[in-house]
Amino acid sequence: MQPYVAVLALLGLLGAVISAVYAVSYCLAPFRAEAAGPFLSGARPQEHALSRYHVRWYVVTMLFLAFDMEMVFMYPWAVVVASIGVKAVVEMFVFLALLMVGVVYAWREGAFRWA
């Protein structure tokens, strides 16, 4: 019976904390009926929801993904490269070459020109 009492006490504490967070949010949140929306904390949006992004941001996103994927695969590779040997080194250089193709494409499209 004792383990159940601890679990029930923890669930009760969790319910109390969640209720307190909702109560504080309800008391402190500004509410205007004419501007209330499900996003932007009830503020009116400044642009239309279907407004387009500049095409430059797609290239920047691709560049970010290239560097991000490099880091995602480099950390586990660094842990096992000594045990696998030359094959792991060759595979990583092939992977980096493919990522470099993406970086060169982004460079050619002007992703590094920020102004």
N, C-alpha and C positions, 0 to 999 in steps of 0.2 A: 504494500500500500504506500510506503514511503516514496518510492521513485515516482509514482503517479502524482503525488502531492507536489513534488518539485516541478514536474512538467506542467501541471495545472497552474502553479504559481507563476512560472515563466510565461505561459500563454496569457495569463491575466495581466501581467506586467507589460507584455507586448501589446495587448489590446488597449491598455491605458495610455501607453506612449503614442500609439497610432491615433487614438481619439484626441489626445492633447495636441498633436501636430495639426490635425484637421481643425480643431477649435481655434488655435492660434492663427492659422491661415485664414479662416473665415472671419475672424475679428479684425485682422490687420489688412486684408486685401481690399483695395479700392474697388467699388462697384458702381458703374454707371450703366444704366439700362440701355442708353442709346449706343454705347460703344462696346458693350460686352461681347466678347467673342471667345472662341475656344483656343485662341493663340494670342501671343503678344501681351499677355496678362490683361486683356480687356481693352488694350489701346487700339486705335484705328490703324490699319495698315497704310503705309505711305505709297505703295505701288500696287499694281494689279497682281493677283496671284499667278497669272499666266505670263508675266513679263519675262522677257528673254534675257539670258546672260550673254555677256560678250563672248565670242568664240575663243578668245585667249584663255579663258578659265578652263576650258576643256583640255587644252594642251598643258596647262599648269597642273591639272588634276592627274593627267597621264604621267607627268614628270614626278609628281609626288608618289604615285603608285610604284613607279620604277624604283625609286630610292627606298620606299617602304618595303617592298617585296625583297629587295636586296638584304635589308637588315633582318627580315623575318627568317630568311634561309641561312644567313651567315652565322647566327648564334648557334643553332644546333650543329651546323657543319663544323664550326670551330671546336666543338666538344668531341666529335668523332673522327676528325681528319687524321689524327695520329694512328688510330687503330685501323682505319681502312687503307690509308696509304696514297699511292700515286693516282689511283682511280678517282678518289674523292677530289683531289686537286684539279685533275682534268675536267671533271664534271662541273666544278665550281667556276672554272674559267670559261667553260661553254655557257653556263648560266649568266655570268657577268657580261659576256659578249652579247648575248641576246638583250640584256638590259641596256647595254651601251647603244644598241641600235635604237631603242626607244628614246634614250637621252639625246642622241644625235638628231633624231627626227624632231624632238621638241626644240632643240637648239635651232634647227633649220626653220621651224615655224615661228621662231621669235619668242619662245617662252622665257628666255633670260633677259629680254628687254622689258623692264618693269615700267618705264615711263612712256 
